[in-house]
C-alpha cells in the first residue's frame, strides 16, 4: 500500500500487486475456513460517508495469477498470463478445510472445461498496479495468454473475504487462511 491514503478513488492504483517469481508450481496449498452470514446482502461503503445496500451476498475468494511482465521505454508495464488458479467460496465450511489444493493451470485456458469467466485476463479498466523502473505506479496491462511452457516473472497471490467491486461486501463474511505454500 502507498501511504498515506488520501482518497478512495481507484483503490488498485494504491497497491503494488505482484512479486518477482520465476517458478512453475503445480498448486497453491492452504488451510481455510469460511463463515457466511445467513442474511444475504451486500453493502457499498467507501469509508467517507457514502453507503448503500444491495441484494445478494458476496463470496470469498482465493487466486493465483502468474504473469510474464515487461516494461516499454515509456514506463508502461505489460503482462501475459502464464498460470491461473481461482476459486470462489459462497457458503460456510464445517470448520477448517486443511491441505486444500488449488491447481494452477498454464497457458490459454479459455477452452478448458474448468474455465470460468472470473479466471480470464484482467480487463484494462480493472488493472492491478506495479511500480515501474522510473518509480511510478502504473497499471499492469494484461495483453494476452502466454504459451503453456513460458516461465513467469511475477506472481500475484490473493485471499479475500470479498470478490466484488472495491468497498462492496457482505457484512460478517469471514475468510480465515493459514499454512499457505506452493506445491512443486
Beta strands, then each sheet from edge to edge (+ up, - down):
strand 1: 19-20
strand 2: 27-35
strand 3: 41-45
strand 4: 51-55
strand 5: 60-71
strand 6: 77-89
strand 7: 97-103
strand 8: 105-106
strand 9: 129-131
strand 10: 137-145
strand 11: 154-160
strand 12: 168-169
strand 13: 174-183
sheet 1: 1+ 11- 5+ 6- 8+
sheet 2: 1+ 11- 5+ 6- 10- 9+
sheet 3: 7+ 2- 13+
sheet 4: 4+ 3- 12+
end
